[in-house]
Amino acid sequence: MPFVTSDNFLIVQDTHPATADVHWSAALAHSLGQNQLSTLIPLIVKNVQCSSILSEILRRCIDKNKRTAAMDLLLEATLSSYVSTIHSRLSHISPRHYGDFIEFLVKAKESFMLDERSGAAKWCKVIEGIKLGYKGKKKLMGLVGGRFC
């Protein structure tokens, strides 16, 4: 696969030059079948820590009728990446970015809901953590509380 070129390769933003290669590789593996996709997913999880890239690959590849260990790995990596990104954004957020943050939370929630087993409960736990950890940002917490859980 073209994006796997070294052990020190890590994608943390969707603007990374290899993003298109990652998407192309995932699409190719998906079209070739479950075995190829299952082989590629651990490489993606190891080398990509960008929630938007992971969630897009997850949405394209998840088959709700046939859950595999690889898809579960990708799902967990995606959700973990969203949680990390949420807290990172919150630590540097200003009121003018609240709207963008709420839009980001909407996308995160969509990914959490792909986990039919426990996604809703995990999402509510994330929102409760936000409300507890950032209660000093009253305007933002009002927006969060009004939209989620």
C-alpha positions in Angstrom: 0.0 0.0 0.0 1.4 3.4 -1.0 1.1 5.3 2.3 3.0 2.7 4.4 6.6 3.8 3.8 8.3 3.7 7.2 7.9 3.0 10.8 8.0 6.7 11.7 5.0 7.6 9.6 2.2 9.3 11.6 -0.8 11.3 10.2 -2.4 13.6 12.8 -4.1 16.1 10.5 -6.4 15.7 7.5 -4.2 18.1 5.6 -1.2 15.6 5.7 0.2 15.0 2.1 -0.5 11.2 2.5 -4.2 11.6 3.3 -5.3 10.8 -0.2 -3.0 7.7 -0.3 -4.6 6.5 2.9 -8.1 6.9 1.5 -7.1 5.3 -1.7 -5.5 2.3 0.1 -8.5 1.8 2.3 -10.9 2.0 -0.7 -8.7 -0.5 -2.6 -8.5 -2.9 0.3 -12.3 -2.6 0.8 -13.0 -3.4 -2.8 -10.6 -6.4 -2.7 -12.4 -8.0 0.2 -12.6 -8.4 4.0 -9.2 -10.2 4.2 -7.3 -7.4 2.6 -9.2 -4.8 4.6 -8.5 -6.7 7.8 -4.8 -6.7 7.0 -4.7 -2.9 6.3 -6.8 -1.7 9.2 -4.1 -2.3 11.9 -1.6 -0.3 9.7 -4.1 2.5 9.4 -4.8 2.5 13.2 -1.0 2.5 13.9 -0.2 5.4 11.5 -3.3 7.6 11.5 -4.4 9.6 14.6 -6.7 12.0 12.9 -10.4 11.5 13.8 -11.8 12.8 10.6 -9.7 10.5 8.4 -10.4 7.5 10.7 -14.1 8.2 10.8 -14.4 8.6 7.0 -12.6 5.3 6.5 -14.9 3.7 9.1 -18.0 5.0 7.5 -16.9 3.7 4.1 -15.9 0.3 5.3 -18.2 -0.7 8.1 -20.7 -3.4 7.4 -23.3 -3.5 10.0 -24.2 -7.1 9.2 -20.7 -8.4 9.6 -18.6 -7.0 12.4 -14.9 -8.1 12.4 -12.1 -7.7 14.9 -10.5 -5.3 12.4 -13.6 -3.1 12.2 -13.9 -3.1 16.0 -10.2 -2.0 16.1 -10.9 0.8 13.7 -14.0 1.9 15.5 -12.2 2.1 18.9 -9.3 4.0 17.3 -11.8 6.4 15.8 -13.7 7.0 19.0 -10.4 7.4 21.0 -9.1 9.9 18.5 -12.3 11.9 18.8 -12.1 12.0 22.6 -8.5 13.1 22.4 -9.3 15.8 19.8 -12.3 17.0 21.8 -10.1 17.6 24.9 -7.3 19.1 22.9 -9.7 21.6 21.3 -11.4 22.4 24.6 -8.1 23.3 26.2 -7.5 26.1 23.6 -11.0 27.1 22.7 -12.3 30.7 22.6 -15.9 31.9 22.3 -15.5 32.7 18.6 -14.8 29.0 17.9 -17.8 27.6 19.8 -19.9 27.1 16.7 -17.1 25.1 14.9 -16.7 23.0 18.1 -20.4 22.1 18.2 -20.2 21.1 14.5 -17.2 18.9 15.4 -19.2 17.3 18.2 -22.0 16.5 15.7 -19.5 14.6 13.6 -18.1 12.9 16.6 -21.5 11.8 17.7 -22.2 10.3 14.3 -19.1 8.1 14.7 -20.0 7.1 18.2 -23.5 6.0 16.9 -21.8 3.6 14.5 -21.1 1.5 17.6 -24.5 -0.2 17.9 -23.5 -2.0 21.1 -22.4 0.8 23.4 -21.9 4.0 21.3 -24.8 5.9 22.8 -23.6 5.2 26.3 -20.0 6.1 25.4 -21.2 9.3 23.8 -23.2 10.4 26.9 -20.1 9.6 29.0 -18.0 11.9 26.8 -20.6 14.7 27.0 -20.9 14.3 30.8 -17.1 14.5 31.0 -17.1 17.7 29.0 -19.8 19.2 31.2 -17.9 18.4 34.4 -14.4 19.3 33.2 -15.3 22.5 31.5 -18.2 23.9 33.6 -16.4 27.2 33.8 -17.2 27.8 30.2 -20.9 28.4 30.8 -21.9 29.6 27.4 -20.2 26.7 25.7 -21.7 24.2 28.2 -25.1 25.7 27.5 -24.6 25.0 23.8 -23.3 21.5 24.5 -26.1 20.7 27.0 -28.7 22.0 24.6 -27.6 19.7 21.7 -26.3 16.5 23.3 -27.5 14.0 25.9 
